[in-house]
Amino acid sequence: MYEKIIKIDNLPRLDMDEVKNFENKVGFKIPKDFLDCLSYQNGAFLKFTLGNLEKDFWIKNIPGINSDKNNALMHSNYYINEWSLPKDILLIYGEGNWWVVFDYRNLNNDNTPKISLLDSEMNKDEVIANSFTELLSSLEEIKGV
């Protein structure tokens, strides 16, 4: 599953104390499959841009949970307020008017969030995957983005 991720050995390792602090700060439990990915690499650049052209989104990197100032997951509240997004989400990737998010408004039976695409310009708010694993598996290489 992680063959799409560029392995970089000098990134900070996932620290479960930071995870717990982050969960307490945002009020959401981070899904296990996402934490498994972060255990492989805590924040990742992808080997190529991944996306779904039919749904018109792409992902160039995966945020980690650490004190990195440029980390989208750690700064979800800032962007949620800046772009007037729903409060019950955590950002995975986006480019201002659209975001791929952990959507805590739409939960699976095990109370893990589904993955949604929010696009303010296109007035989209739709579930695109039932889990982070399903999201990663569904993405294909996109050139020219």
C-alpha positions in Angstrom: 0.0 0.0 0.0 2.9 2.4 0.7 4.6 1.9 -2.7 3.2 5.3 -3.7 5.2 7.1 -0.9 8.8 8.3 -1.2 10.6 6.9 1.8 12.7 9.6 3.6 14.6 8.4 6.6 15.3 11.7 8.3 11.7 12.8 9.0 10.5 12.8 12.6 9.1 9.5 13.7 5.5 9.3 14.8 5.3 10.2 18.5 2.2 8.8 20.2 2.3 11.6 22.8 2.1 14.2 20.0 -0.8 12.1 18.5 -2.7 12.1 21.8 -2.0 15.9 22.3 -3.3 16.6 18.8 -6.4 14.4 19.3 -7.1 16.3 22.5 -6.6 19.6 20.8 -8.9 18.9 17.9 -11.4 16.7 19.7 -11.2 13.8 17.2 -9.6 10.4 17.3 -7.2 9.8 14.3 -8.2 6.7 12.3 -5.9 3.7 12.8 -5.2 3.2 9.1 -3.9 6.8 8.9 -1.7 6.3 12.0 -0.4 3.0 10.4 0.6 5.1 7.3 2.3 7.7 9.6 4.1 4.9 11.4 5.6 4.0 8.0 6.5 7.6 7.4 5.2 10.6 9.4 4.3 12.9 6.6 5.1 11.9 3.1 5.7 13.1 -0.4 4.2 10.9 -3.0 6.2 9.5 -5.9 3.8 11.2 -8.3 0.7 13.3 -8.0 -2.3 11.0 -7.2 -5.8 11.8 -7.9 -9.2 11.1 -9.4 -9.8 13.2 -12.5 -13.5 12.2 -12.6 -14.0 13.8 -9.2 -11.4 16.6 -10.0 -9.0 16.3 -7.1 -5.4 15.3 -6.5 -3.0 14.8 -3.6 0.8 15.6 -3.8 1.7 14.8 -0.2 0.3 13.3 3.0 0.5 15.4 6.2 2.1 14.1 9.3 1.5 14.7 13.0 4.4 16.7 14.3 5.4 20.3 15.0 6.2 21.1 11.4 4.9 24.6 10.7 3.8 23.7 7.1 1.8 20.7 8.1 -1.8 20.8 6.9 -3.2 18.4 9.4 -1.7 20.3 12.3 -3.1 23.6 10.9 -6.6 22.4 10.1 -8.3 24.9 12.4 -6.5 27.8 10.7 -7.6 26.7 7.2 -11.1 25.7 8.4 -11.6 29.3 9.7 -9.9 30.9 6.7 -12.1 29.1 4.1 -15.3 28.9 6.3 -15.2 25.1 6.2 -17.3 22.8 8.4 -15.9 22.4 11.9 -16.1 18.6 12.1 -13.3 17.8 9.6 -9.5 17.4 9.5 -7.7 18.4 6.3 -5.7 15.9 4.4 -4.8 17.9 1.3 -6.2 20.8 -0.6 -5.6 24.0 -2.5 -7.7 26.7 -1.0 -11.2 26.4 -2.6 -11.2 22.5 -2.4 -10.1 20.1 0.3 -9.8 16.3 0.8 -10.8 15.8 4.4 -11.4 13.3 7.2 -15.1 13.9 7.6 -16.3 13.4 11.1 -19.8 14.4 10.1 -20.0 11.2 8.1 -18.9 8.2 10.2 -18.6 4.5 9.4 -20.1 1.9 11.8 -16.9 1.8 13.7 -17.0 5.6 14.3 -14.1 6.3 11.9 -14.5 9.2 9.6 -15.2 8.8 5.9 -13.1 10.8 3.4 -14.9 13.7 1.7 -14.2 16.2 -1.0 -15.2 19.8 -0.2 -15.1 22.3 -3.1 -16.5 25.8 -2.5 -16.3 26.9 -6.1 -18.2 23.8 -7.4 -20.5 23.6 -4.4 -19.3 20.0 -3.7 -19.5 18.2 -0.4 -19.3 14.5 -1.1 -17.9 11.3 0.4 -15.2 9.9 -1.9 -13.9 7.0 0.2 -14.9 5.1 3.3 -11.4 5.1 4.8 -7.9 6.5 4.3 -6.8 3.1 3.0 -9.6 3.1 0.4 -8.6 6.7 -0.6 -5.0 5.7 -1.2 -6.0 2.6 -3.1 -8.3 4.5 -5.4 -5.9 7.1 -6.5 -4.1 7.0 -9.9 -1.1 8.9 -11.2 -1.9 12.2 -12.8 0.5 14.1 -15.0 0.6 17.9 -15.5 -1.0 18.9 -12.1 
